[in-house]
């Protein structure tokens, strides 16, 4: 059973894209809660939540693509 290296590379690219979002999202959420007196509080909080959700989606898609590349040949 051979591995599909193109799908494996594509899945790793998805995981690589999710890595910065995994750290940036919680940092932005923490920053938003520390600066609640600022007018930009809700915007920064929204961006942080979107970054966390997109990180989870990219991780799911990346792992799904990697599993397809390993097992579905």
C-alpha positions in Angstrom: 0.0 0.0 0.0 1.8 3.1 -1.2 1.2 6.6 0.1 0.0 9.4 -2.2 2.7 12.0 -1.6 0.8 14.8 -3.3 -2.1 14.5 -0.9 0.3 14.1 2.0 2.0 17.3 1.1 -1.3 19.1 0.7 -2.4 18.0 4.1 0.9 19.2 5.7 0.4 22.6 4.0 -3.0 22.8 5.7 -1.5 22.0 9.1 1.3 24.5 8.5 -1.3 27.2 7.8 -3.1 26.3 11.0 0.0 26.5 13.2 0.2 30.3 13.4 -3.5 30.6 13.9 -3.3 28.3 16.9 -1.1 30.8 18.7 -2.5 34.0 17.3 -6.2 33.3 18.1 -5.9 32.8 21.9 -3.4 35.7 22.1 -5.9 38.0 20.4 -8.7 36.8 22.7 -6.6 37.4 25.8 -5.6 40.9 24.5 -9.2 41.8 23.9 -10.2 40.8 27.4 -7.3 42.8 28.9 -8.3 45.9 27.0 -12.1 46.0 27.6 -12.0 49.8 28.0 -10.9 50.3 24.4 -13.4 50.9 21.6 -11.7 48.1 19.5 -12.4 45.4 22.1 -15.2 43.7 20.1 -13.3 43.8 16.8 -10.2 42.2 18.3 -12.3 39.6 20.1 -14.1 38.7 16.9 -10.9 38.4 14.9 -9.5 36.2 17.7 -12.5 33.9 17.6 -12.4 33.7 13.8 -8.7 32.8 14.0 -9.4 30.0 16.5 -12.3 28.6 14.5 -10.4 28.7 11.2 -7.4 27.0 12.9 -9.7 24.1 14.0 -11.2 23.9 10.5 -7.7 23.8 8.9 -6.5 21.1 11.3 -9.6 19.0 10.6 -9.2 19.4 6.8 -5.4 18.7 7.0 -5.8 15.6 9.0 -8.6 14.4 6.7 -6.5 14.9 3.6 -3.5 13.2 5.2 -5.6 10.2 6.2 -7.0 10.0 2.6 -3.5 10.2 1.2 -2.3 7.4 3.5 -5.2 4.9 3.4 -7.3 5.5 0.2 -4.9 4.4 -2.5 
